[in-house]
Amino acid sequence: MPEMTIEAVNQAELPKLCNLFNLARVKNGCFPDETFEMAEFAQVIEGERLFVSRIANKITGFASVWEPDNFLHHLYVSPQYQRQGVGSALLDYCVNLFGLPMTLKCIKANVAACDFYEKHGWHIAEKAEGPEGKYFLYIRET
């Protein structure tokens, strides 16, 4: 596989990230059957620092961090690049850049994502329910 790069997102790429966001959520099946228009997506990521992964200049995933709380708000990988190290690379990049402790939320029904985070050293700090259903608040401290 060609080398992967991760860098801050270029604002012109936001429509591509919106498409990836919608595709990954629909394909996952754990989210409500809704897609986000660009204006809605812009609101969801407002004020966050976004990073994009690329392989052979193709966007393969993205992550966003709400820096004031050191909260990983989004981590999405294009379905065709899942289970190829993209999510792990994005996760490691954010942890290395922002440091620990860091938190994130994951919908309980998204078992694959919960397993992914736990495999990477995150543990459940809280169980709660939100608009998208029951979720876990994960924390990684070391």
N, CA, C and O atoms as CSV, one atom per row, in Angstrom:
chain,resi,resn,atom,element,x,y,z
A,1,MET,N,N,0.852,-1.176,0.000
A,1,MET,CA,C,0.000,0.000,0.000
A,1,MET,C,C,0.896,1.236,0.000
A,1,MET,O,O,1.912,1.262,0.695
A,2,PRO,N,N,0.530,2.263,-0.774
A,2,PRO,CA,C,1.301,3.508,-0.775
A,2,PRO,C,C,1.293,4.159,0.608
A,2,PRO,O,O,0.445,3.851,1.446
A,3,GLU,N,N,2.231,5.046,0.830
A,3,GLU,CA,C,2.372,5.713,2.119
A,3,GLU,C,C,1.169,6.604,2.436
A,3,GLU,O,O,0.598,7.251,1.558
A,4,MET,N,N,0.809,6.615,3.709
A,4,MET,CA,C,-0.285,7.461,4.178
A,4,MET,C,C,0.299,8.746,4.756
A,4,MET,O,O,1.347,8.734,5.401
A,5,THR,N,N,-0.399,9.853,4.513
A,5,THR,CA,C,-0.038,11.125,5.125
A,5,THR,C,C,-1.227,11.626,5.931
A,5,THR,O,O,-2.379,11.319,5.625
A,6,ILE,N,N,-0.929,12.403,6.966
A,6,ILE,CA,C,-1.972,13.044,7.768
A,6,ILE,C,C,-1.554,14.485,7.958
A,6,ILE,O,O,-0.414,14.773,8.323
A,7,GLU,N,N,-2.493,15.395,7.706
A,7,GLU,CA,C,-2.205,16.822,7.858
A,7,GLU,C,C,-3.490,17.583,8.117
A,7,GLU,O,O,-4.589,17.047,7.978
A,8,ALA,N,N,-3.332,18.841,8.496
A,8,ALA,CA,C,-4.496,19.700,8.714
A,8,ALA,C,C,-5.294,19.781,7.420
A,8,ALA,O,O,-4.733,19.807,6.325
A,9,VAL,N,N,-6.596,19.821,7.569
A,9,VAL,CA,C,-7.464,19.842,6.396
A,9,VAL,C,C,-7.421,21.211,5.715
A,9,VAL,O,O,-7.303,22.248,6.367
A,10,ASN,N,N,-7.517,21.181,4.419
A,10,ASN,CA,C,-7.648,22.378,3.605
A,10,ASN,C,C,-9.149,22.688,3.532
A,10,ASN,O,O,-9.946,21.798,3.234
A,11,GLN,N,N,-9.536,23.922,3.796
A,11,GLN,CA,C,-10.961,24.290,3.823
A,11,GLN,C,C,-11.691,23.908,2.534
A,11,GLN,O,O,-12.888,23.621,2.563
A,12,ALA,N,N,-10.987,23.902,1.418
A,12,ALA,CA,C,-11.615,23.525,0.146
A,12,ALA,C,C,-12.014,22.051,0.121
A,12,ALA,O,O,-12.810,21.636,-0.721
A,13,GLU,N,N,-11.458,21.257,1.049
A,13,GLU,CA,C,-11.763,19.824,1.097
A,13,GLU,C,C,-12.980,19.496,1.946
A,13,GLU,O,O,-13.398,18.339,1.999
A,14,LEU,N,N,-13.557,20.488,2.611
A,14,LEU,CA,C,-14.688,20.210,3.500
A,14,LEU,C,C,-15.853,19.500,2.809
A,14,LEU,O,O,-16.438,18.603,3.416
A,15,PRO,N,N,-16.221,19.848,1.578
A,15,PRO,CA,C,-17.302,19.080,0.936
A,15,PRO,C,C,-16.971,17.589,0.785
A,15,PRO,O,O,-17.855,16.742,0.912
A,16,LYS,N,N,-15.707,17.272,0.515
A,16,LYS,CA,C,-15.313,15.859,0.420
A,16,LYS,C,C,-15.423,15.182,1.784
A,16,LYS,O,O,-15.821,14.021,1.875
A,17,LEU,N,N,-15.070,15.908,2.843
A,17,LEU,CA,C,-15.195,15.337,4.192
A,17,LEU,C,C,-16.659,15.136,4.553
A,17,LEU,O,O,-17.011,14.145,5.193
A,18,CYS,N,N,-17.510,16.066,4.150
A,18,CYS,CA,C,-18.945,15.925,4.395
A,18,CYS,C,C,-19.465,14.659,3.712
A,18,CYS,O,O,-20.238,13.904,4.301
A,19,ASN,N,N,-19.044,14.435,2.482
A,19,ASN,CA,C,-19.460,13.224,1.761
A,19,ASN,C,C,-18.956,11.963,2.459
A,19,ASN,O,O,-19.700,10.992,2.596
A,20,LEU,N,N,-17.702,11.973,2.898
A,20,LEU,CA,C,-17.147,10.822,3.606
A,20,LEU,C,C,-17.910,10.585,4.909
A,20,LEU,O,O,-18.239,9.445,5.239
A,21,PHE,N,N,-18.187,11.648,5.640
A,21,PHE,CA,C,-18.955,11.604,6.886
A,21,PHE,C,C,-20.299,10.919,6.654
A,21,PHE,O,O,-20.665,9.999,7.386
A,22,ASN,N,N,-21.031,11.366,5.639
A,22,ASN,CA,C,-22.338,10.778,5.331
A,22,ASN,C,C,-22.221,9.321,4.903
A,22,ASN,O,O,-22.990,8.476,5.361
A,23,LEU,N,N,-21.275,9.024,4.035
A,23,LEU,CA,C,-21.098,7.662,3.539
A,23,LEU,C,C,-20.752,6.702,4.674
A,23,LEU,O,O,-21.334,5.622,4.777
A,24,ALA,N,N,-19.809,7.093,5.521
A,24,ALA,CA,C,-19.391,6.219,6.617
A,24,ALA,C,C,-20.527,5.994,7.608
A,24,ALA,O,O,-20.699,4.882,8.107
A,25,ARG,N,N,-21.299,7.032,7.896
A,25,ARG,CA,C,-22.404,6.889,8.849
A,25,ARG,C,C,-23.503,5.986,8.288
A,25,ARG,O,O,-24.033,5.139,9.008
A,26,VAL,N,N,-23.845,6.156,7.026
A,26,VAL,CA,C,-24.889,5.326,6.412
A,26,VAL,C,C,-24.421,3.873,6.342
A,26,VAL,O,O,-25.169,2.957,6.683
A,27,LYS,N,N,-23.194,3.673,5.902
A,27,LYS,CA,C,-22.647,2.319,5.756
A,27,LYS,C,C,-22.550,1.615,7.117
A,27,LYS,O,O,-22.734,0.401,7.205
A,28,ASN,N,N,-22.263,2.374,8.161
A,28,ASN,CA,C,-22.121,1.831,9.511
A,28,ASN,C,C,-23.430,1.258,10.026
A,28,ASN,O,O,-23.437,0.202,10.658
A,29,GLY,N,N,-24.533,1.939,9.764
A,29,GLY,CA,C,-25.842,1.463,10.175
A,29,GLY,C,C,-26.221,1.743,11.627
A,29,GLY,O,O,-27.298,1.340,12.064
A,30,CYS,N,N,-25.365,2.420,12.378
A,30,CYS,CA,C,-25.643,2.699,13.794
A,30,CYS,C,C,-26.209,4.095,14.014
A,30,CYS,O,O,-26.553,4.454,15.140
A,31,PHE,N,N,-26.307,4.872,12.965
A,31,PHE,CA,C,-26.758,6.254,13.078
A,31,PHE,C,C,-28.134,6.404,12.451
A,31,PHE,O,O,-28.530,5.587,11.620
A,32,PRO,N,N,-28.868,7.442,12.841
A,32,PRO,CA,C,-30.162,7.686,12.194
A,32,PRO,C,C,-29.982,7.825,10.685
A,32,PRO,O,O,-28.936,8.268,10.211
A,33,ASP,N,N,-31.008,7.443,9.947
A,33,ASP,CA,C,-30.951,7.534,8.487
A,33,ASP,C,C,-31.111,8.982,8.043
A,33,ASP,O,O,-32.166,9.389,7.557
A,34,GLU,N,N,-30.053,9.739,8.221
A,34,GLU,CA,C,-30.058,11.125,7.784
A,34,GLU,C,C,-28.686,11.451,7.224
A,34,GLU,O,O,-27.669,10.921,7.673
A,35,THR,N,N,-28.677,12.315,6.256
A,35,THR,CA,C,-27.406,12.802,5.743
A,35,THR,C,C,-27.337,14.299,6.003
A,35,THR,O,O,-28.361,14.970,6.138
A,36,PHE,N,N,-26.138,14.801,6.070
A,36,PHE,CA,C,-25.905,16.197,6.385
A,36,PHE,C,C,-25.562,16.969,5.126
A,36,PHE,O,O,-24.720,16.547,4.333
A,37,GLU,N,N,-26.218,18.098,4.952
A,37,GLU,CA,C,-25.822,19.028,3.900
A,37,GLU,C,C,-24.557,19.727,4.373
A,37,GLU,O,O,-24.220,19.657,5.555
A,38,MET,N,N,-23.858,20.393,3.478
A,38,MET,CA,C,-22.599,21.039,3.821
A,38,MET,C,C,-22.768,22.046,4.958
A,38,MET,O,O,-21.915,22.109,5.842
A,39,ALA,N,N,-23.831,22.825,4.960
A,39,ALA,CA,C,-24.044,23.821,6.018
A,39,ALA,C,C,-24.214,23.144,7.377
A,39,ALA,O,O,-23.712,23.648,8.382
A,40,GLU,N,N,-24.914,22.011,7.420
A,40,GLU,CA,C,-25.091,21.275,8.676
A,40,GLU,C,C,-23.774,20.670,9.141
A,40,GLU,O,O,-23.446,20.701,10.327
A,41,PHE,N,N,-23.030,20.123,8.198
A,41,PHE,CA,C,-21.729,19.546,8.538
A,41,PHE,C,C,-20.800,20.631,9.087
A,41,PHE,O,O,-20.071,20.398,10.051
A,42,ALA,N,N,-20.827,21.807,8.479
A,42,ALA,CA,C,-19.990,22.921,8.944
A,42,ALA,C,C,-20.327,23.271,10.396
A,42,ALA,O,O,-19.432,23.608,11.172
A,43,GLN,N,N,-21.598,23.195,10.766
A,43,GLN,CA,C,-21.988,23.470,12.150
A,43,GLN,C,C,-21.470,22.392,13.101
A,43,GLN,O,O,-21.053,22.694,14.219
A,44,VAL,N,N,-21.497,21.144,12.657
A,44,VAL,CA,C,-21.071,20.012,13.486
A,44,VAL,C,C,-19.576,20.088,13.809
A,44,VAL,O,O,-19.146,19.636,14.870
A,45,ILE,N,N,-18.784,20.660,12.894
A,45,ILE,CA,C,-17.329,20.712,13.091
A,45,ILE,C,C,-16.835,22.110,13.464
A,45,ILE,O,O,-15.629,22.330,13.579
A,46,GLU,N,N,-17.746,23.041,13.652
A,46,GLU,CA,C,-17.353,24.427,13.918
A,46,GLU,C,C,-16.434,24.533,15.135
A,46,GLU,O,O,-16.723,23.990,16.201
A,47,GLY,N,N,-15.327,25.240,14.951
A,47,GLY,CA,C,-14.380,25.476,16.029
A,47,GLY,C,C,-13.424,24.329,16.303
A,47,GLY,O,O,-12.561,24.440,17.174
A,48,GLU,N,N,-13.562,23.233,15.578
A,48,GLU,CA,C,-12.717,22.069,15.805
A,48,GLU,C,C,-11.504,22.093,14.887
A,48,GLU,O,O,-11.519,22.726,13.831
A,49,ARG,N,N,-10.463,21.401,15.302
A,49,ARG,CA,C,-9.277,21.224,14.456
A,49,ARG,C,C,-9.446,19.918,13.708
A,49,ARG,O,O,-9.660,18.867,14.311
A,50,LEU,N,N,-9.347,19.991,12.391
A,50,LEU,CA,C,-9.580,18.834,11.535
A,50,LEU,C,C,-8.293,18.380,10.866
A,50,LEU,O,O,-7.450,19.181,10.463
A,51,PHE,N,N,-8.177,17.057,10.766
A,51,PHE,CA,C,-7.015,16.435,10.141
A,51,PHE,C,C,-7.510,15.379,9.165
A,51,PHE,O,O,-8.466,14.653,9.436
A,52,VAL,N,N,-6.846,15.313,8.043
A,52,VAL,CA,C,-7.255,14.404,6.982
A,52,VAL,C,C,-6.120,13.428,6.688
A,52,VAL,O,O,-4.946,13.798,6.707
A,53,SER,N,N,-6.485,12.185,6.420
A,53,SER,CA,C,-5.498,11.183,6.003
A,53,SER,C,C,-5.657,10.969,4.504
A,53,SER,O,O,-6.757,11.028,3.956
A,54,ARG,N,N,-4.529,10.720,3.866
A,54,ARG,CA,C,-4.531,10.482,2.423
A,54,ARG,C,C,-3.611,9.318,2.096
A,54,ARG,O,O,-2.572,9.122,2.727
A,55,ILE,N,N,-4.012,8.564,1.110
A,55,ILE,CA,C,-3.165,7.551,0.496
A,55,ILE,C,C,-3.213,7.823,-0.994
A,55,ILE,O,O,-4.290,7.876,-1.587
A,56,ALA,N,N,-2.056,7.995,-1.595
A,56,ALA,CA,C,-1.963,8.318,-3.027
A,56,ALA,C,C,-2.846,9.525,-3.365
A,56,ALA,O,O,-3.561,9.525,-4.367
A,57,ASN,N,N,-2.783,10.549,-2.512
A,57,ASN,CA,C,-3.530,11.808,-2.679
A,57,ASN,C,C,-5.040,11.647,-2.593
A,57,ASN,O,O,-5.772,12.590,-2.895
A,58,LYS,N,N,-5.522,10.487,-2.193
A,58,LYS,CA,C,-6.967,10.274,-2.033
A,58,LYS,C,C,-7.302,10.347,-0.547
A,58,LYS,O,O,-6.630,9.729,0.278
A,59,ILE,N,N,-8.341,11.102,-0.212
A,59,ILE,CA,C,-8.769,11.211,1.178
A,59,ILE,C,C,-9.303,9.857,1.642
A,59,ILE,O,O,-10.189,9.270,1.022
A,60,THR,N,N,-8.732,9.379,2.758
A,60,THR,CA,C,-9.122,8.069,3.276
A,60,THR,C,C,-9.855,8.160,4.612
A,60,THR,O,O,-10.510,7.205,5.030
A,61,GLY,N,N,-9.744,9.310,5.282
A,61,GLY,CA,C,-10.409,9.481,6.564
A,61,GLY,C,C,-10.139,10.855,7.131
A,61,GLY,O,O,-9.349,11.627,6.587
A,62,PHE,N,N,-10.812,11.152,8.239
A,62,PHE,CA,C,-10.554,12.416,8.923
A,62,PHE,C,C,-10.884,12.297,10.398
A,62,PHE,O,O,-11.646,11.428,10.824
A,63,ALA,N,N,-10.289,13.194,11.160
A,63,ALA,CA,C,-10.551,13.286,12.594
A,63,ALA,C,C,-10.707,14.757,12.930
A,63,ALA,O,O,-10.126,15.621,12.275
A,64,SER,N,N,-11.509,15.037,13.972
A,64,SER,CA,C,-11.630,16.411,14.446
A,64,SER,C,C,-11.561,16.405,15.969
A,64,SER,O,O,-12.059,15.496,16.634
A,65,VAL,N,N,-10.929,17.448,16.498
A,65,VAL,CA,C,-10.728,17.564,17.935
A,65,VAL,C,C,-11.241,18.913,18.404
A,65,VAL,O,O,-10.922,19.952,17.826
A,66,TRP,N,N,-12.047,18.880,19.466
A,66,TRP,CA,C,-12.469,20.095,20.158
A,66,TRP,C,C,-11.389,20.354,21.191
A,66,TRP,O,O,-11.372,19.750,22.264
A,67,GLU,N,N,-10.487,21.265,20.849
A,67,GLU,CA,C,-9.271,21.470,21.628
A,67,GLU,C,C,-9.497,21.931,23.067
A,67,GLU,O,O,-8.779,21.470,23.955
A,68,PRO,N,N,-10.474,22.832,23.348
A,68,PRO,CA,C,-10.622,23.272,24.750
A,68,PRO,C,C,-10.839,22.128,25.744
A,68,PRO,O,O,-10.426,22.226,26.900
A,69,ASP,N,N,-11.487,21.040,25.299
A,69,ASP,CA,C,-11.749,19.903,26.186
A,69,ASP,C,C,-10.892,18.680,25.858
A,69,ASP,O,O,-11.038,17.628,26.480
A,70,ASN,N,N,-9.997,18.825,24.876
A,70,ASN,CA,C,-9.193,17.698,24.407
A,70,ASN,C,C,-10.108,16.503,24.108
A,70,ASN,O,O,-9.888,15.388,24.580
A,71,PHE,N,N,-11.130,16.779,23.315
A,71,PHE,CA,C,-12.194,15.833,22.996
A,71,PHE,C,C,-12.132,15.471,21.520
A,71,PHE,O,O,-12.262,16.337,20.654
A,72,LEU,N,N,-11.934,14.194,21.240
A,72,LEU,CA,C,-11.957,13.705,19.865
A,72,LEU,C,C,-13.419,13.591,19.452
A,72,LEU,O,O,-14.122,12.671,19.870
A,73,HIS,N,N,-13.869,14.528,18.633
A,73,HIS,CA,C,-15.287,14.588,18.299
A,73,HIS,C,C,-15.650,13.670,17.139
A,73,HIS,O,O,-16.708,13.042,17.150
A,74,HIS,N,N,-14.788,13.592,16.151
A,74,HIS,CA,C,-15.081,12.755,14.981
A,74,HIS,C,C,-13.856,11.962,14.576
A,74,HIS,O,O,-12.730,12.456,14.636
A,75,LEU,N,N,-14.086,10.733,14.164
A,75,LEU,CA,C,-13.075,9.902,13.539
A,75,LEU,C,C,-13.813,9.019,12.542
A,75,LEU,O,O,-14.513,8.081,12.923
A,76,TYR,N,N,-13.648,9.331,11.272
A,76,TYR,CA,C,-14.335,8.584,10.221
A,76,TYR,C,C,-13.334,8.133,9.176
A,76,TYR,O,O,-12.440,8.883,8.783
A,77,VAL,N,N,-13.495,6.907,8.736
A,77,VAL,CA,C,-12.644,6.325,7.709
A,77,VAL,C,C,-13.538,5.895,6.559
A,77,VAL,O,O,-14.597,5.303,6.770
A,78,SER,N,N,-13.107,6.195,5.351
A,78,SER,CA,C,-13.843,5.762,4.168
A,78,SER,C,C,-14.020,4.251,4.233
A,78,SER,O,O,-13.061,3.533,4.518
A,79,PRO,N,N,-15.229,3.755,3.973
A,79,PRO,CA,C,-15.472,2.307,4.086
A,79,PRO,C,C,-14.460,1.448,3.318
A,79,PRO,O,O,-14.108,0.362,3.776
A,80,GLN,N,N,-13.997,1.908,2.183
A,80,GLN,CA,C,-13.049,1.103,1.401
A,80,GLN,C,C,-11.651,1.048,2.013
A,80,GLN,O,O,-10.822,0.243,1.588
A,81,TYR,N,N,-11.378,1.908,3.021
A,81,TYR,CA,C,-10.071,1.921,3.671
A,81,TYR,C,C,-10.130,1.452,5.127
A,81,TYR,O,O,-9.131,1.524,5.843
A,82,GLN,N,N,-11.285,0.978,5.562
A,82,GLN,CA,C,-11.381,0.503,6.938
A,82,GLN,C,C,-10.583,-0.788,7.109
A,82,GLN,O,O,-10.439,-1.585,6.182
A,83,ARG,N,N,-10.072,-0.964,8.327
A,83,ARG,CA,C,-9.271,-2.132,8.706
A,83,ARG,C,C,-7.952,-2.209,7.938
A,83,ARG,O,O,-7.417,-3.289,7.689
A,84,GLN,N,N,-7.439,-1.014,7.568
A,84,GLN,CA,C,-6.146,-0.940,6.880
A,84,GLN,C,C,-5.187,-0.002,7.618
A,84,GLN,O,O,-4.165,0.398,7.060
A,85,GLY,N,N,-5.505,0.349,8.859
A,85,GLY,CA,C,-4.610,1.180,9.652
A,85,GLY,C,C,-4.883,2.669,9.609
A,85,GLY,O,O,-4.199,3.435,10.287
A,86,VAL,N,N,-5.861,3.099,8.833
A,86,VAL,CA,C,-6.161,4.526,8.703
A,86,VAL,C,C,-6.701,5.084,10.018
A,86,VAL,O,O,-6.227,6.117,10.489
A,87,GLY,N,N,-7.675,4.420,10.610
A,87,GLY,CA,C,-8.248,4.881,11.869
A,87,GLY,C,C,-7.210,4.913,12.979
A,87,GLY,O,O,-7.157,5.862,13.761
A,88,SER,N,N,-6.394,3.885,13.047
A,88,SER,CA,C,-5.336,3.838,14.063
A,88,SER,C,C,-4.354,4.982,13.879
A,88,SER,O,O,-3.940,5.612,14.853
A,89,ALA,N,N,-3.980,5.255,12.633
A,89,ALA,CA,C,-3.038,6.338,12.356
A,89,ALA,C,C,-3.629,7.694,12.739
A,89,ALA,O,O,-2.938,8.526,13.328
A,90,LEU,N,N,-4.893,7.921,12.411
A,90,LEU,CA,C,-5.550,9.183,12.779
A,90,LEU,C,C,-5.654,9.322,14.295
A,90,LEU,O,O,-5.403,10.394,14.845
A,91,LEU,N,N,-6.021,8.247,14.957
A,91,LEU,CA,C,-6.135,8.257,16.414
A,91,LEU,C,C,-4.783,8.560,17.059
A,91,LEU,O,O,-4.692,9.412,17.943
A,92,ASP,N,N,-3.747,7.871,16.623
A,92,ASP,CA,C,-2.405,8.103,17.160
A,92,ASP,C,C,-1.938,9.531,16.888
A,92,ASP,O,O,-1.322,10.164,17.745
A,93,TYR,N,N,-2.228,10.023,15.710
A,93,TYR,CA,C,-1.833,11.389,15.347
A,93,TYR,C,C,-2.439,12.401,16.319
A,93,TYR,O,O,-1.745,13.282,16.826
A,94,CYS,N,N,-3.724,12.267,16.570
A,94,CYS,CA,C,-4.411,13.206,17.470
A,94,CYS,C,C,-3.881,13.101,18.896
A,94,CYS,O,O,-3.650,14.120,19.546
A,95,VAL,N,N,-3.688,11.885,19.386
A,95,VAL,CA,C,-3.162,11.696,20.740
A,95,VAL,C,C,-1.761,12.302,20.848
A,95,VAL,O,O,-1.446,12.973,21.831
A,96,ASN,N,N,-0.930,12.065,19.842
A,96,ASN,CA,C,0.431,12.607,19.873
A,96,ASN,C,C,0.442,14.126,19.780
A,96,ASN,O,O,1.280,14.776,20.405
A,97,LEU,N,N,-0.473,14.697,19.012
A,97,LEU,CA,C,-0.505,16.148,18.840
A,97,LEU,C,C,-1.091,16.865,20.060
A,97,LEU,O,O,-0.558,17.886,20.494
A,98,PHE,N,N,-2.180,16.335,20.611
A,98,PHE,CA,C,-2.892,17.021,21.686
A,98,PHE,C,C,-2.567,16.497,23.081
A,98,PHE,O,O,-2.800,17.188,24.073
A,99,GLY,N,N,-2.041,15.303,23.161
A,99,GLY,CA,C,-1.681,14.734,24.451
A,99,GLY,C,C,-2.861,14.108,25.179
A,99,GLY,O,O,-3.999,14.130,24.710
A,100,LEU,N,N,-2.550,13.556,26.333
A,100,LEU,CA,C,-3.535,12.878,27.170
A,100,LEU,C,C,-3.693,13.640,28.481
A,100,LEU,O,O,-2.772,14.357,28.871
A,101,PRO,N,N,-4.798,13.519,29.160
A,101,PRO,CA,C,-5.942,12.673,28.823
A,101,PRO,C,C,-6.761,13.273,27.671
A,101,PRO,O,O,-6.769,14.482,27.440
A,102,MET,N,N,-7.437,12.385,26.974
A,102,MET,CA,C,-8.322,12.762,25.873
A,102,MET,C,C,-9.597,11.938,26.028
A,102,MET,O,O,-9.553,10.799,26.491
A,103,THR,N,N,-10.720,12.512,25.643
A,103,THR,CA,C,-11.997,11.801,25.706
A,103,THR,C,C,-12.642,11.744,24.329
A,103,THR,O,O,-12.257,12.469,23.411
A,104,LEU,N,N,-13.625,10.872,24.207
A,104,LEU,CA,C,-14.451,10.756,23.005
A,104,LEU,C,C,-15.739,10.064,23.385
A,104,LEU,O,O,-15.810,9.397,24.417
A,105,LYS,N,N,-16.753,10.215,22.563
A,105,LYS,CA,C,-18.011,9.496,22.740
A,105,LYS,C,C,-18.169,8.516,21.595
A,105,LYS,O,O,-17.775,8.793,20.462
A,106,CYS,N,N,-18.756,7.355,21.906
A,106,CYS,CA,C,-19.019,6.360,20.877
A,106,CYS,C,C,-20.383,5.738,21.157
A,106,CYS,O,O,-20.670,5.328,22.282
A,107,ILE,N,N,-21.204,5.673,20.143
A,107,ILE,CA,C,-22.523,5.065,20.273
A,107,ILE,C,C,-22.348,3.591,20.659
A,107,ILE,O,O,-21.573,2.867,20.034
A,108,LYS,N,N,-23.061,3.166,21.672
A,108,LYS,CA,C,-22.956,1.797,22.192
A,108,LYS,C,C,-23.223,0.756,21.111
A,108,LYS,O,O,-22.576,-0.291,21.081
A,109,ALA,N,N,-24.167,1.037,20.229
A,109,ALA,CA,C,-24.515,0.090,19.167
A,109,ALA,C,C,-23.396,-0.090,18.146
A,109,ALA,O,O,-23.396,-1.058,17.386
A,110,ASN,N,N,-22.455,0.830,18.128
A,110,ASN,CA,C,-21.340,0.748,17.193
A,110,ASN,C,C,-20.249,-0.132,17.818
A,110,ASN,O,O,-19.188,0.352,18.211
A,111,VAL,N,N,-20.536,-1.410,17.897
A,111,VAL,CA,C,-19.677,-2.363,18.589
A,111,VAL,C,C,-18.277,-2.392,17.996
A,111,VAL,O,O,-17.296,-2.464,18.737
A,112,ALA,N,N,-18.166,-2.338,16.685
A,112,ALA,CA,C,-16.843,-2.377,16.051
A,112,ALA,C,C,-16.001,-1.181,16.481
A,112,ALA,O,O,-14.808,-1.327,16.748
A,113,ALA,N,N,-16.611,-0.004,16.550
A,113,ALA,CA,C,-15.866,1.190,16.968
A,113,ALA,C,C,-15.499,1.100,18.447
A,113,ALA,O,O,-14.387,1.461,18.831
A,114,CYS,N,N,-16.416,0.625,19.273
A,114,CYS,CA,C,-16.105,0.461,20.705
A,114,CYS,C,C,-14.924,-0.488,20.879
A,114,CYS,O,O,-14.005,-0.208,21.649
A,115,ASP,N,N,-14.949,-1.601,20.166
A,115,ASP,CA,C,-13.832,-2.562,20.232
A,115,ASP,C,C,-12.532,-1.907,19.772
A,115,ASP,O,O,-11.477,-2.126,20.367
A,116,PHE,N,N,-12.612,-1.109,18.716
A,116,PHE,CA,C,-11.443,-0.404,18.186
A,116,PHE,C,C,-10.824,0.505,19.253
A,116,PHE,O,O,-9.617,0.457,19.491
A,117,TYR,N,N,-11.650,1.325,19.888
A,117,TYR,CA,C,-11.119,2.248,20.901
A,117,TYR,C,C,-10.544,1.490,22.100
A,117,TYR,O,O,-9.484,1.845,22.615
A,118,GLU,N,N,-11.239,0.461,22.533
A,118,GLU,CA,C,-10.749,-0.311,23.682
A,118,GLU,C,C,-9.424,-0.999,23.360
A,118,GLU,O,O,-8.544,-1.089,24.216
A,119,LYS,N,N,-9.285,-1.478,22.138
A,119,LYS,CA,C,-8.031,-2.094,21.695
A,119,LYS,C,C,-6.885,-1.074,21.732
A,119,LYS,O,O,-5.723,-1.443,21.905
A,120,HIS,N,N,-7.219,0.189,21.570
A,120,HIS,CA,C,-6.209,1.255,21.560
A,120,HIS,C,C,-6.026,1.922,22.931
A,120,HIS,O,O,-5.453,3.008,23.016
A,121,GLY,N,N,-6.504,1.286,23.988
A,121,GLY,CA,C,-6.218,1.756,25.334
A,121,GLY,C,C,-7.224,2.717,25.946
A,121,GLY,O,O,-6.948,3.312,26.988
A,122,TRP,N,N,-8.383,2.882,25.324
A,122,TRP,CA,C,-9.429,3.747,25.866
A,122,TRP,C,C,-10.309,2.904,26.785
A,122,TRP,O,O,-10.505,1.715,26.534
A,123,HIS,N,N,-10.836,3.502,27.838
A,123,HIS,CA,C,-11.769,2.772,28.699
A,123,HIS,C,C,-13.002,3.637,28.974
A,123,HIS,O,O,-12.961,4.865,28.896
A,124,ILE,N,N,-14.085,2.955,29.295
A,124,ILE,CA,C,-15.365,3.638,29.516
A,124,ILE,C,C,-15.304,4.400,30.833
A,124,ILE,O,O,-15.026,3.831,31.888
A,125,ALA,N,N,-15.570,5.702,30.746
A,125,ALA,CA,C,-15.605,6.556,31.929
A,125,ALA,C,C,-17.042,6.825,32.361
A,125,ALA,O,O,-17.309,7.113,33.528
A,126,GLU,N,N,-17.962,6.727,31.405
A,126,GLU,CA,C,-19.361,7.062,31.691
A,126,GLU,C,C,-20.260,6.419,30.640
A,126,GLU,O,O,-19.869,6.253,29.485
A,127,LYS,N,N,-21.474,6.060,31.062
A,127,LYS,CA,C,-22.503,5.575,30.143
A,127,LYS,C,C,-23.640,6.582,30.189
A,127,LYS,O,O,-24.044,7.024,31.265
A,128,ALA,N,N,-24.158,6.945,29.018
A,128,ALA,CA,C,-25.222,7.953,28.972
A,128,ALA,C,C,-26.070,7.735,27.724
A,128,ALA,O,O,-25.841,6.807,26.949
A,129,GLU,N,N,-27.041,8.601,27.553
A,129,GLU,CA,C,-27.902,8.544,26.375
A,129,GLU,C,C,-28.030,9.932,25.791
A,129,GLU,O,O,-28.190,10.914,26.515
A,130,GLY,N,N,-27.955,10.005,24.452
A,130,GLY,CA,C,-28.066,11.272,23.743
A,130,GLY,C,C,-29.030,11.139,22.579
A,130,GLY,O,O,-29.723,10.128,22.464
A,131,PRO,N,N,-29.085,12.142,21.714
A,131,PRO,CA,C,-30.019,12.141,20.588
A,131,PRO,C,C,-29.842,10.950,19.638
A,131,PRO,O,O,-30.797,10.534,18.981
A,132,GLU,N,N,-28.626,10.405,19.566
A,132,GLU,CA,C,-28.379,9.281,18.662
A,132,GLU,C,C,-28.442,7.932,19.376
A,132,GLU,O,O,-28.139,6.897,18.784
A,133,GLY,N,N,-28.839,7.949,20.652
A,133,GLY,CA,C,-28.971,6.701,21.399
A,133,GLY,C,C,-27.978,6.598,22.542
A,133,GLY,O,O,-27.306,7.568,22.892
A,134,LYS,N,N,-27.896,5.408,23.116
A,134,LYS,CA,C,-26.975,5.175,24.229
A,134,LYS,C,C,-25.544,5.262,23.719
A,134,LYS,O,O,-25.225,4.812,22.619
A,135,TYR,N,N,-24.693,5.852,24.551
A,135,TYR,CA,C,-23.294,5.974,24.166
A,135,TYR,C,C,-22.391,5.798,25.372
A,135,TYR,O,O,-22.824,5.874,26.522
A,136,PHE,N,N,-21.118,5.558,25.070
A,136,PHE,CA,C,-20.070,5.501,26.080
A,136,PHE,C,C,-19.202,6.739,25.943
A,136,PHE,O,O,-18.879,7.160,24.832
A,137,LEU,N,N,-18.830,7.315,27.061
A,137,LEU,CA,C,-17.803,8.345,27.079
A,137,LEU,C,C,-16.515,7.603,27.414
A,137,LEU,O,O,-16.364,7.043,28.500
A,138,TYR,N,N,-15.603,7.612,26.466
A,138,TYR,CA,C,-14.319,6.945,26.652
A,138,TYR,C,C,-13.270,7.966,27.060
A,138,TYR,O,O,-13.361,9.147,26.723
A,139,ILE,N,N,-12.274,7.488,27.790
A,139,ILE,CA,C,-11.141,8.317,28.157
A,139,ILE,C,C,-9.870,7.490,27.958
A,139,ILE,O,O,-9.839,6.280,28.184
A,140,ARG,N,N,-8.856,8.177,27.537
A,140,ARG,CA,C,-7.520,7.566,27.506
A,140,ARG,C,C,-6.608,8.474,28.297
A,140,ARG,O,O,-6.477,9.661,27.997
A,141,GLU,N,N,-5.982,7.909,29.306
A,141,GLU,CA,C,-5.153,8.703,30.217
A,141,GLU,C,C,-3.673,8.384,30.093
A,141,GLU,O,O,-2.837,9.201,30.480
A,142,THR,N,N,-3.329,7.218,29.562
A,142,THR,CA,C,-1.922,6.838,29.398
A,142,THR,C,C,-1.684,6.217,28.048
A,142,THR,O,O,-0.557,5.836,27.733
